[in-house]
Amino acid sequence: MRELRTAATLGKLMNTKGLRRRVARRFAALPRQLYRLDRRNIGIILHSLGKITSDTLLVHSSLSACGSVKGGPLSVVGALRDWIGLDKNLVMPTHSYCYPNADGEVEIFDPSATPSRVGAITDCFWREPSVVRSLHPTHSLAVVGPAKAELCVGHEHCDTPCGRGTPYERLIQWDAAALMFGATMNTYTLFHTAEDAGQAPYLYMAEPVDLRARCADGSIIRVRMRRQDMSVPRRFDEMATWLEEREMLIRHRLGMGELLFIPSSARVHALIKEQMDKDPYFLVSQKFTGKP
């Protein structure tokens, strides 16, 4: 009888905890419901940022950060394409982080099946018809536009995820514009490209990793790569204000979130590289470096 009472009590507690979780989720969603967005009003704010002069736009995103979006990710993608035009390249990171697990097992990255782990918008985007996704097990990107194949080619042959020879370096060479849609500067992958160019001594782990990827013909290849050391704390978020003060970043409100727009990634890259030539730890948290 005591065991039955104990089981009943545990059942009630589990139900209570479940109820609390459901209530917490409801309350967390309430602020988003106050900011209802759709393709049209997102487009109005995007156009207020000005005309895209680059042929390419890189977008980092968070669907929920700005409010409740009618139509979900497709509305955001549609508004972005309305803004830049169909004759330009729209690019999104679709990072999957297919690293070895604790047992040394490696997930095979399949560009036609492996989900993006950097947000709902990116995971929706790469699945759209005519979008091309680069073949890279950890830091793939997806592109639609006239130069999509040119941008993505050869990513699997690079020994770093975002450095020399990668599509991310190409984005700098093409002077792509960049937009953080509800996301912070902590998501700006091109900071890692700058760290690679500046030969940051902390950027990579000592030993490379062996990853696997599935090609279009079904064959599986090995991708040997230098893995970034993310245990070193960066100060990427702080760079929004730093760049805004130097008129390299435009900040606009969108619902409960904001847009951070960089018209010229090449200018930002050059300035950061200049700073890193003076101080290789320029992008590292001051708490980590011990600087005042």
C-alpha positions as CSV (number, residue, x, y, z in Angstrom):
1,M,0.0,0.0,0.0
2,R,2.9,2.4,0.9
3,E,4.4,1.7,-2.5
4,L,1.1,2.6,-4.2
5,R,0.9,5.9,-2.3
6,T,4.5,6.7,-3.1
7,A,3.8,6.0,-6.8
8,A,0.7,8.2,-6.8
9,T,2.6,11.0,-5.1
10,L,5.4,10.8,-7.6
11,G,2.8,10.9,-10.4
12,K,1.2,14.0,-9.0
13,L,4.6,15.7,-8.7
14,M,5.5,14.8,-12.3
15,N,2.2,16.2,-13.5
16,T,2.8,19.3,-11.4
17,K,6.3,19.7,-12.9
18,G,4.9,19.2,-16.4
19,L,2.2,21.8,-15.8
20,R,4.8,24.2,-14.6
21,R,6.9,23.7,-17.7
22,R,3.9,24.3,-19.9
23,V,2.9,27.4,-18.0
24,A,6.5,28.7,-18.2
25,R,6.6,28.2,-22.0
26,R,3.3,30.1,-22.3
27,F,4.5,33.0,-20.3
28,A,7.8,33.0,-22.3
29,A,5.8,33.3,-25.5
30,L,3.6,36.1,-24.4
31,P,6.0,39.0,-25.2
32,R,6.4,37.6,-28.8
33,Q,2.6,37.7,-29.2
34,L,2.6,41.5,-28.6
35,Y,4.9,42.0,-31.6
36,R,3.2,40.5,-34.6
37,L,5.2,40.6,-37.8
38,D,4.6,39.6,-41.4
39,R,6.4,39.7,-44.7
40,R,5.1,43.2,-45.5
41,N,6.1,45.0,-42.3
42,I,9.4,43.1,-42.1
43,G,10.1,44.3,-45.7
44,I,9.3,47.9,-44.8
45,I,12.0,47.9,-42.0
46,L,14.5,46.1,-44.2
47,H,14.1,48.7,-47.0
48,S,14.7,51.4,-44.3
49,L,18.2,50.1,-44.0
50,G,18.9,51.4,-47.5
51,K,19.7,49.8,-50.8
52,I,22.1,46.8,-51.0
53,T,25.1,47.8,-53.0
54,S,26.8,44.4,-52.8
55,D,25.7,41.5,-55.0
56,T,25.6,39.2,-51.9
57,L,23.9,39.3,-48.5
58,L,24.9,37.0,-45.6
59,V,22.2,36.6,-43.0
60,H,22.4,35.4,-39.5
61,S,19.0,35.0,-37.8
62,S,16.7,34.3,-34.9
63,L,13.1,33.7,-35.8
64,S,11.6,34.3,-32.3
65,A,13.8,37.2,-31.2
66,C,11.8,39.9,-32.9
67,G,8.3,38.7,-32.2
68,S,5.6,36.4,-33.7
69,V,6.1,36.1,-37.5
70,K,3.0,35.2,-39.5
71,G,4.1,32.6,-42.1
72,G,7.2,31.7,-40.1
73,P,10.6,31.3,-41.7
74,L,9.3,31.5,-45.2
75,S,8.0,35.0,-44.6
76,V,11.4,36.2,-43.5
77,V,13.1,34.6,-46.5
78,G,10.5,36.2,-48.8
79,A,11.0,39.6,-47.2
80,L,14.8,39.3,-47.6
81,R,14.5,38.4,-51.2
82,D,12.1,41.2,-51.8
83,W,14.6,43.6,-50.3
84,I,17.8,42.5,-52.2
85,G,16.2,41.4,-55.5
86,L,16.3,38.0,-57.2
87,D,19.4,39.0,-59.1
88,K,21.6,39.0,-55.9
89,N,22.9,36.1,-53.8
90,L,21.2,35.4,-50.5
91,V,23.5,33.4,-48.1
92,M,22.8,31.8,-44.7
93,P,25.0,29.7,-42.5
94,T,23.6,26.2,-42.0
95,H,26.1,24.9,-39.4
96,S,25.5,21.3,-38.3
97,Y,28.6,20.8,-36.1
98,C,29.0,17.1,-37.0
99,Y,32.0,16.6,-34.7
100,P,33.1,13.3,-33.1
101,N,31.1,12.5,-30.0
102,A,32.5,11.4,-26.7
103,D,32.9,7.9,-28.0
104,G,34.7,9.1,-31.1
105,E,31.8,8.3,-33.4
106,V,31.3,10.8,-36.3
107,E,27.9,11.7,-37.8
108,I,28.0,11.7,-41.6
109,F,27.1,15.1,-42.9
110,D,24.6,14.9,-45.7
111,P,23.8,18.3,-47.3
112,S,20.5,17.1,-48.5
113,A,19.3,15.7,-45.1
114,T,21.3,17.0,-42.1
115,P,19.5,19.8,-40.4
116,S,20.9,23.2,-39.7
117,R,21.5,23.8,-36.0
118,V,21.6,27.6,-36.2
119,G,18.0,28.4,-36.2
120,A,14.6,27.7,-37.9
121,I,15.1,30.2,-40.7
122,T,18.3,28.7,-41.9
123,D,16.9,25.2,-41.6
124,C,14.0,26.2,-43.7
125,F,16.1,28.1,-46.2
126,W,18.4,25.3,-47.3
127,R,15.5,23.1,-48.1
128,E,14.0,25.5,-50.6
129,P,14.2,24.6,-54.3
130,S,17.2,26.1,-56.2
131,V,19.2,26.6,-53.0
132,V,22.7,25.1,-53.0
133,R,24.4,24.0,-49.8
134,S,28.2,23.7,-49.4
135,L,29.6,20.3,-48.5
136,H,31.1,20.8,-45.1
137,P,30.4,18.7,-41.9
138,T,30.5,21.6,-39.4
139,H,30.2,25.0,-41.1
140,S,28.2,24.6,-44.3
141,L,26.3,27.5,-45.8
142,A,23.4,27.7,-48.2
143,V,23.0,30.1,-51.1
144,V,20.4,31.1,-53.7
145,G,21.3,33.4,-56.5
146,P,23.4,33.6,-59.7
147,A,26.8,32.8,-58.0
148,K,25.6,30.0,-55.7
149,A,27.7,27.2,-57.2
150,E,30.8,29.5,-57.3
151,L,30.5,30.4,-53.7
152,C,30.0,26.9,-52.3
153,V,32.5,25.0,-54.4
154,G,35.4,23.2,-52.7
155,H,34.4,23.8,-49.1
156,E,35.1,20.2,-48.2
157,H,38.7,20.5,-49.3
158,C,39.5,23.3,-46.9
159,D,41.5,22.5,-43.7
160,T,39.6,25.1,-41.7
161,P,35.9,25.8,-41.5
162,C,35.9,29.5,-42.1
163,G,39.4,30.5,-43.1
164,R,41.6,30.6,-46.2
165,G,40.0,29.2,-49.3
166,T,36.5,28.7,-47.8
167,P,33.3,30.3,-48.9
168,Y,33.5,32.6,-45.9
169,E,36.8,34.1,-47.2
170,R,35.1,34.4,-50.6
171,L,32.3,36.5,-49.0
172,I,34.9,38.9,-47.8
173,Q,36.6,39.0,-51.2
174,W,33.2,39.7,-52.8
175,D,32.5,42.4,-50.2
176,A,29.2,40.9,-49.1
177,A,26.8,42.8,-47.0
178,A,25.8,41.1,-43.7
179,L,22.6,41.2,-41.6
180,M,21.9,40.0,-38.1
181,F,18.1,39.4,-38.2
182,G,17.3,39.3,-34.5
183,A,20.6,37.7,-33.9
184,T,23.6,39.3,-32.1
185,M,27.1,39.9,-33.3
186,N,28.1,36.7,-31.5
187,T,26.7,34.8,-34.6
188,Y,28.8,36.8,-37.1
189,T,30.9,33.9,-38.6
190,L,33.2,36.3,-40.5
191,F,34.9,37.2,-37.2
192,H,36.4,33.7,-37.4
193,T,37.6,34.5,-40.9
194,A,39.3,37.6,-39.6
195,E,40.9,35.6,-36.8
196,D,42.2,33.2,-39.3
197,A,43.6,36.0,-41.5
198,G,45.1,37.6,-38.4
199,Q,46.7,34.3,-37.5
200,A,45.2,34.4,-34.0
201,P,47.3,32.1,-31.8
202,Y,44.2,30.8,-29.9
203,L,41.9,30.0,-32.8
204,Y,42.5,26.3,-33.4
205,M,42.9,23.2,-31.3
206,A,46.3,21.5,-31.4
207,E,45.1,18.3,-33.2
208,P,42.9,18.2,-36.3
209,V,39.7,16.2,-36.5
210,D,38.6,13.7,-39.1
211,L,35.0,14.3,-40.2
212,R,32.8,12.6,-42.9
213,A,30.5,13.9,-45.6
214,R,28.2,12.4,-48.1
215,C,28.6,13.6,-51.7
216,A,25.8,14.0,-54.3
217,D,26.7,10.6,-55.8
218,G,26.3,8.9,-52.4
219,S,30.0,8.3,-51.8
220,I,31.4,9.3,-48.4
221,I,34.6,11.3,-48.1
222,R,36.8,12.2,-45.2
223,V,37.2,15.8,-44.3
224,R,40.3,16.5,-42.2
225,M,39.9,19.9,-40.4
226,R,41.5,22.1,-37.8
227,R,38.8,22.6,-35.2
228,Q,38.2,26.0,-33.7
229,D,38.9,26.3,-30.0
230,M,35.6,27.8,-28.6
231,S,36.8,27.5,-25.0
232,V,38.5,30.9,-25.5
233,P,35.8,33.5,-24.7
234,R,35.4,36.1,-27.5
235,R,33.9,39.6,-27.2
236,F,32.0,39.5,-30.5
237,D,28.8,40.9,-28.9
238,E,30.7,44.1,-27.9
239,M,31.7,44.7,-31.5
240,A,28.3,45.9,-32.5
241,T,28.8,49.2,-30.6
242,W,32.4,49.4,-31.7
243,L,31.5,49.1,-35.3
244,E,28.5,51.4,-35.0
245,E,30.8,54.1,-33.6
246,R,32.9,53.8,-36.7
247,E,29.8,54.0,-39.0
248,M,30.3,50.4,-40.2
249,L,27.1,49.1,-38.7
250,I,23.5,50.3,-38.8
251,R,21.1,49.3,-36.0
252,H,17.3,49.3,-36.4
253,R,14.5,48.1,-34.2
254,L,12.3,45.3,-35.5
255,G,9.4,44.4,-33.1
256,M,10.9,43.3,-29.8
257,G,14.3,42.7,-31.4
258,E,16.7,44.5,-33.7
259,L,18.5,44.4,-37.0
260,L,22.3,44.8,-37.2
261,F,23.3,45.6,-40.8
262,I,26.9,45.7,-42.1
263,P,26.9,47.2,-45.6
264,S,30.5,46.2,-46.3
265,S,32.1,43.0,-44.7
266,A,35.4,43.8,-46.5
267,R,35.7,47.1,-44.7
268,V,35.0,45.5,-41.3
269,H,37.4,42.6,-42.1
270,A,40.2,45.0,-43.0
271,L,39.8,47.1,-39.9
272,I,39.7,44.1,-37.6
273,K,42.7,42.6,-39.3
274,E,44.5,46.0,-38.8
275,Q,43.6,45.8,-35.1
276,M,44.8,42.2,-34.8
277,D,48.1,43.0,-36.4
278,K,48.6,45.3,-33.4
279,D,47.0,42.9,-30.9
280,P,46.4,39.3,-31.8
281,Y,43.9,39.0,-28.9
282,F,41.8,42.0,-30.1
283,L,38.6,39.8,-30.4
284,V,39.2,37.9,-27.2
285,S,37.4,38.8,-23.9
286,Q,39.4,41.1,-21.8
287,K,38.6,39.0,-18.8
288,F,40.4,36.1,-20.5
289,T,43.4,38.1,-21.5
290,G,43.7,39.9,-18.2
291,K,43.8,43.3,-19.8
292,P,42.3,46.3,-17.9
